[in-house]
């Protein structure tokens, strides 16, 4: 396996690991606070490794021409970077298990507000990020003869899941958390964890689909110009 292939494989493993861990992270009280802190730490480490593997992209920011697509991706990545740093920093400041030695007194209320808002924005932005780069993930499959069948059947399935994701987004009150109107996370402890995770995966699919079509639209505009 070449160095380039190893890097691509590492990227796919990291991305898939974050896809699996993010819905678990959002379960919070359903999985326990200590487990929540462990998963949050793992996701942040994966996020850092992801960016180390993409240092070439960051170094290229001052160079080259900027079209609509590149401006959007660059701005989007900077926003995601800020949110991804605010989330663990606010979480660490009110840690009850792993990072108690780093707690800051008198900031719990502010930290909780920032943490909840960033948690939901981070979930949506990471899902969009996944969709924006779906083409890179599925590119190795394009050489297979069955790709066209897989593409259209897969697209139909994902659109159906995304449609359910709209319902979940409303039912679970995502916008209330994202807008700061809802300051505390509410959980039904009698609810199945599997159902909870399935719902959040549907929301992830919704924004991944949006990100994928947004990417296609921006690239089409670039080609047209």
Order of alpha helices (4+ residues) and beta strands (2+ residues): alpha-alpha-alpha-alpha-alpha-alpha-alpha-alpha-alpha
